[in-house]
């Protein structure tokens, strides 16, 4: 695990102190797996250009780490990227001059990343809306929060910076009502419960997350049993915090991983193209009117089909 501190200045500076878990690992691999949306080849270019130091000295991409090494990456300003509007079908649930709420289909990535600038929800929004907030930069215009590629359901985006700031503040204050429907493995015994367990990167695979006390953030998920279906349970989950993969990690932690989850699930039983997780309810205060708004989206057909099959057994 790493002890990580980040600071935002004129340049983005990323720093880590290497622990024994990662001694003898190549530095390019370590950095690529520690930063979201950054490829190993990109890290190698940064190293070659002198943007990476270990204990204050420049190194090569094949440098093997030692316990206690202090790594610093000064992330260069990104080259201009053109995000092209694309006519990708959108299911718009609500739209006005400031906010748009969409029901995202499973399989659609929310925003572009370096080297992958097409086929995302952002490309679709740019085609549909023309104007989006610029607070999150050129790769994430309008995006206030995310749901995973293979999670379906409701997501809000901001059309201007005022709306973006308001919605982001509500998320930070945990006042946005986000409720999910999930089908999980096993028979959940308690009708209601709360998982209060901090989440951080997995020491064995830094692309994954896990419940840990080291270098982690508070994460709270509330659940209610909706239906028990043999060896499966249908849950409603309410997010109090919004950590990456939070529901997926918490359900695995309590022994009830999501059906179809390719990363945290089980390779047996029901087969689905992605995890059986749907963002069904989204509620927030409108940034212009102050009105409390709430939206719901029906389950996708593949989840309905699986539930119908389980109920017929």
C-alpha positions as CSV (number, residue, x, y, z in Angstrom):
1,X,0.0,0.0,0.0
2,X,1.1,3.6,-0.5
3,X,1.1,6.6,1.6
4,X,-0.2,9.1,-0.9
5,X,-0.6,12.9,-0.8
6,X,-1.8,15.0,-3.6
7,X,-1.5,18.8,-4.1
8,X,-3.0,21.0,-6.7
9,X,-1.0,23.9,-7.8
10,X,-0.1,25.5,-11.2
11,X,1.0,21.9,-12.0
12,X,-0.5,18.7,-10.9
13,X,1.9,17.0,-8.6
14,X,1.5,13.4,-7.6
15,X,3.6,11.9,-4.8
16,X,3.9,8.4,-3.2
17,X,6.1,6.8,-0.7
18,X,6.8,3.1,-1.5
19,X,6.1,0.5,1.1
20,X,7.5,-3.0,1.3
21,X,4.5,-4.4,-0.7
22,X,5.9,-2.8,-3.9
23,X,9.7,-3.3,-3.5
24,X,11.3,-4.5,-6.7
25,X,8.4,-3.4,-8.9
26,X,9.1,-1.4,-12.0
27,X,8.4,2.3,-11.6
28,X,6.4,2.7,-14.9
29,X,4.1,-0.2,-13.8
30,X,3.7,1.3,-10.3
31,X,2.7,4.8,-11.5
32,X,0.4,3.6,-14.3
33,X,-1.6,1.4,-11.8
34,X,-1.7,4.2,-9.2
35,X,-3.2,6.9,-11.5
36,X,-6.6,6.7,-13.1
37,X,-6.8,6.9,-16.8
38,X,-3.0,6.9,-17.4
39,X,-1.4,4.2,-19.6
40,X,2.0,2.6,-19.0
41,X,3.3,4.0,-22.3
42,X,2.2,7.5,-21.2
43,X,4.2,7.1,-17.9
44,X,7.2,6.0,-19.9
45,X,7.1,9.2,-22.0
46,X,6.9,11.2,-18.8
47,X,9.9,9.4,-17.4
48,X,11.9,10.0,-20.6
49,X,11.0,13.7,-20.5
50,X,12.1,14.0,-16.9
51,X,8.7,14.5,-15.3
52,X,9.3,11.7,-12.8
53,X,11.9,11.6,-10.0
54,X,12.7,9.1,-7.3
55,X,14.3,10.6,-4.2
56,X,14.8,13.8,-6.2
57,X,16.7,12.0,-9.1
58,X,15.6,11.2,-12.6
59,X,15.3,7.4,-13.4
60,X,14.6,5.1,-16.3
61,X,11.4,3.2,-16.9
62,X,12.9,-0.1,-15.8
63,X,14.0,1.3,-12.4
64,X,13.1,-1.2,-9.6
65,X,11.5,0.4,-6.6
66,X,12.8,0.1,-3.0
67,X,10.9,0.4,0.2
68,X,10.9,4.1,1.3
69,X,11.5,5.5,-2.2
70,X,9.8,8.9,-2.6
71,X,8.2,9.1,-6.1
72,X,7.2,12.5,-7.5
73,X,5.4,12.9,-10.8
74,X,4.9,16.4,-12.2
75,X,2.1,15.8,-14.6
76,X,2.6,18.0,-17.7
77,X,-0.2,20.1,-19.1
78,X,-2.2,18.0,-21.4
79,X,-2.1,18.7,-25.1
80,X,-5.3,20.1,-26.5
81,X,-7.9,17.4,-27.1
82,X,-10.8,17.7,-29.4
83,X,-13.9,15.9,-28.1
84,X,-16.2,15.5,-31.0
85,X,-20.0,15.5,-30.6
86,X,-21.4,12.1,-31.6
87,X,-25.0,11.2,-32.4
88,X,-25.2,8.4,-29.7
89,X,-28.8,7.7,-28.6
90,X,-29.6,9.2,-25.2
91,X,-32.6,8.5,-23.0
92,X,-33.3,12.0,-21.6
93,X,-35.4,11.9,-18.4
94,X,-35.3,15.7,-17.8
95,X,-33.8,18.7,-19.4
96,X,-33.8,22.5,-19.0
97,X,-31.4,25.4,-19.6
98,X,-29.1,24.3,-16.7
99,X,-29.5,20.6,-16.0
100,X,-29.9,17.4,-17.9
101,X,-30.8,14.0,-16.4
102,X,-30.2,10.9,-18.5
103,X,-30.9,7.2,-18.1
104,X,-27.5,5.8,-19.1
105,X,-27.5,2.4,-20.8
106,X,-25.2,-0.4,-19.6
107,X,-21.9,-0.5,-21.5
108,X,-21.6,3.3,-22.1
109,X,-18.5,4.9,-20.6
110,X,-19.3,8.3,-18.9
111,X,-16.4,10.4,-20.1
112,X,-13.3,10.2,-22.4
113,X,-9.8,9.5,-21.1
114,X,-6.5,10.2,-22.8
115,X,-6.3,8.1,-25.9
116,X,-10.0,7.2,-25.8
117,X,-11.9,10.3,-26.8
118,X,-15.0,8.9,-28.5
119,X,-18.1,6.7,-27.9
120,X,-18.8,8.1,-24.4
121,X,-21.7,9.8,-22.7
122,X,-19.8,13.1,-22.9
123,X,-19.7,12.8,-26.7
124,X,-23.4,12.1,-26.8
125,X,-24.2,15.1,-24.5
126,X,-22.1,17.4,-26.6
127,X,-24.1,16.5,-29.6
128,X,-27.4,16.8,-27.8
129,X,-26.8,19.8,-25.6
130,X,-24.2,22.0,-27.4
131,X,-23.4,23.8,-24.1
132,X,-21.9,22.0,-21.0
133,X,-20.1,23.3,-18.0
134,X,-16.3,23.6,-18.2
135,X,-15.4,23.1,-14.5
136,X,-14.1,19.6,-15.0
137,X,-11.9,20.4,-18.0
138,X,-12.0,19.4,-21.6
139,X,-12.4,15.6,-21.1
140,X,-15.3,15.8,-18.6
141,X,-17.5,18.8,-19.6
142,X,-20.7,18.8,-17.7
143,X,-19.9,15.7,-15.6
144,X,-20.7,16.2,-11.9
145,X,-20.7,12.5,-10.9
146,X,-20.1,9.2,-12.6
147,X,-21.6,5.7,-12.6
148,X,-19.5,2.8,-13.9
149,X,-19.5,1.7,-17.5
150,X,-21.5,-1.4,-16.8
151,X,-23.9,0.2,-14.4
152,X,-27.1,1.5,-15.9
153,X,-29.4,4.3,-14.6
154,X,-29.7,8.0,-13.8
155,X,-26.9,10.5,-14.0
156,X,-27.1,14.3,-14.0
157,X,-25.0,16.7,-15.9
158,X,-24.6,20.5,-15.7
159,X,-25.0,22.8,-18.7
160,X,-23.2,25.8,-17.1
161,X,-20.7,26.4,-14.3
162,X,-23.2,27.8,-11.9
163,X,-25.3,24.7,-12.1
164,X,-22.2,22.5,-11.9
165,X,-21.0,24.2,-8.7
166,X,-24.4,23.8,-7.0
167,X,-24.8,20.1,-7.9
168,X,-21.2,19.4,-6.9
169,X,-21.8,21.1,-3.5
170,X,-24.9,19.0,-2.9
171,X,-22.9,15.8,-3.6
172,X,-20.2,16.9,-1.2
173,X,-22.8,17.6,1.5
174,X,-24.4,14.1,0.9
175,X,-27.7,15.7,0.2
176,X,-28.3,14.2,-3.2
177,X,-30.7,11.2,-3.0
178,X,-29.1,8.3,-4.9
179,X,-30.7,5.0,-4.7
180,X,-29.7,1.8,-6.6
181,X,-31.3,-1.5,-7.3
182,X,-28.9,-4.5,-7.2
183,X,-29.2,-8.3,-7.5
184,X,-26.7,-10.0,-5.3
185,X,-25.5,-13.5,-4.6
186,X,-26.7,-15.2,-1.5
187,X,-29.5,-14.9,1.0
188,X,-29.2,-11.5,2.8
189,X,-30.5,-12.3,6.3
190,X,-31.2,-8.8,7.6
191,X,-34.0,-6.8,6.1
192,X,-32.1,-3.6,6.5
193,X,-28.5,-2.6,7.3
194,X,-25.6,-0.3,6.9
195,X,-22.1,-1.0,5.6
196,X,-19.8,1.6,7.1
197,X,-16.4,0.5,5.9
198,X,-13.6,2.7,4.4
199,X,-12.4,2.0,0.9
200,X,-9.0,2.3,-0.6
201,X,-6.9,0.7,-3.4
202,X,-6.3,-3.0,-3.2
203,X,-2.6,-3.7,-2.5
204,X,-2.7,-6.8,-4.8
205,X,-4.3,-5.0,-7.8
206,X,-4.3,-1.2,-7.7
207,X,-7.0,-1.1,-10.4
208,X,-9.3,-2.5,-7.8
209,X,-10.6,-1.2,-4.6
210,X,-11.2,-2.9,-1.2
211,X,-12.2,-2.3,2.4
212,X,-9.1,-1.2,4.2
213,X,-7.9,1.1,7.0
214,X,-4.8,2.2,5.1
215,X,-4.9,5.2,2.8
216,X,-8.7,4.9,2.5
217,X,-11.7,7.2,2.6
218,X,-15.0,6.9,4.5
219,X,-17.6,5.0,2.7
220,X,-21.2,4.3,3.9
221,X,-23.9,2.3,2.1
222,X,-27.4,1.6,3.4
223,X,-29.3,-1.4,2.1
224,X,-32.9,-2.7,2.3
225,X,-34.0,-6.1,1.1
226,X,-36.7,-5.9,-1.5
227,X,-37.1,-9.6,-2.4
228,X,-35.3,-12.9,-1.6
229,X,-35.1,-15.2,-4.6
230,X,-33.6,-18.5,-3.7
231,X,-29.8,-18.1,-3.8
232,X,-30.1,-14.4,-4.7
233,X,-31.4,-11.2,-3.0
234,X,-32.8,-8.1,-4.6
235,X,-31.6,-5.0,-2.7
236,X,-32.3,-1.2,-2.7
237,X,-29.1,0.6,-1.8
238,X,-28.7,4.2,-0.7
239,X,-25.4,5.9,-1.1
240,X,-24.3,8.2,1.7
241,X,-20.8,8.7,0.2
242,X,-19.8,8.2,-3.4
243,X,-16.5,6.3,-3.6
244,X,-15.3,4.5,-6.8
245,X,-16.9,1.1,-7.0
246,X,-18.5,1.7,-3.6
247,X,-21.5,-0.6,-3.8
248,X,-19.6,-3.3,-5.6
249,X,-16.8,-3.3,-3.0
250,X,-19.2,-3.1,0.0
251,X,-21.4,-6.0,-1.3
252,X,-18.3,-8.2,-1.8
253,X,-17.2,-7.2,1.7
254,X,-20.4,-8.5,3.3
255,X,-20.2,-11.7,1.3
256,X,-23.0,-10.8,-1.2
257,X,-21.2,-9.7,-4.4
258,X,-23.2,-8.3,-7.3
259,X,-24.5,-10.8,-10.0
260,X,-22.5,-10.3,-13.2
261,X,-19.8,-8.2,-11.6
262,X,-16.6,-9.0,-13.7
263,X,-14.3,-7.5,-11.1
264,X,-15.7,-8.2,-7.7
265,X,-18.3,-10.9,-8.4
266,X,-18.4,-14.7,-8.7
267,X,-17.8,-16.6,-11.9
268,X,-20.8,-18.8,-11.5
269,X,-24.6,-18.7,-11.6
270,X,-26.4,-16.1,-13.6
271,X,-24.6,-14.7,-16.6
272,X,-25.0,-11.0,-17.4
273,X,-23.1,-8.5,-19.5
274,X,-21.9,-6.5,-16.6
275,X,-23.0,-6.1,-13.0
276,X,-26.7,-6.2,-12.1
277,X,-26.7,-2.7,-10.7
278,X,-29.1,0.1,-11.7
279,X,-29.2,3.7,-10.5
280,X,-32.9,3.9,-10.1
281,X,-33.6,7.1,-8.2
282,X,-31.9,10.5,-8.3
283,X,-33.0,13.5,-6.3
284,X,-31.4,17.0,-5.9
285,X,-32.3,20.7,-5.4
286,X,-32.5,22.5,-8.7
287,X,-29.5,25.0,-8.9
288,X,-31.7,27.8,-10.3
289,X,-35.2,27.4,-8.7
290,X,-34.3,25.8,-5.4
291,X,-37.0,23.2,-6.1
292,X,-36.5,19.7,-4.8
293,X,-36.5,17.4,-7.9
294,X,-36.6,13.6,-8.0
295,X,-36.5,11.1,-10.9
296,X,-36.8,7.4,-11.3
297,X,-35.8,5.1,-14.1
298,X,-37.2,1.6,-14.7
299,X,-34.9,-1.4,-14.5
300,X,-33.2,-2.4,-17.8
301,X,-34.7,-5.3,-19.7
302,X,-31.9,-7.7,-18.9
303,X,-32.4,-7.3,-15.2
304,X,-36.1,-7.6,-15.5
305,X,-35.6,-10.8,-17.5
306,X,-33.3,-12.3,-14.9
307,X,-35.7,-11.4,-12.1
308,X,-38.7,-13.0,-14.0
309,X,-36.7,-16.1,-14.5
310,X,-35.8,-16.3,-10.8
311,X,-39.4,-15.7,-9.7
312,X,-40.6,-18.5,-12.0
313,X,-38.4,-21.1,-10.4
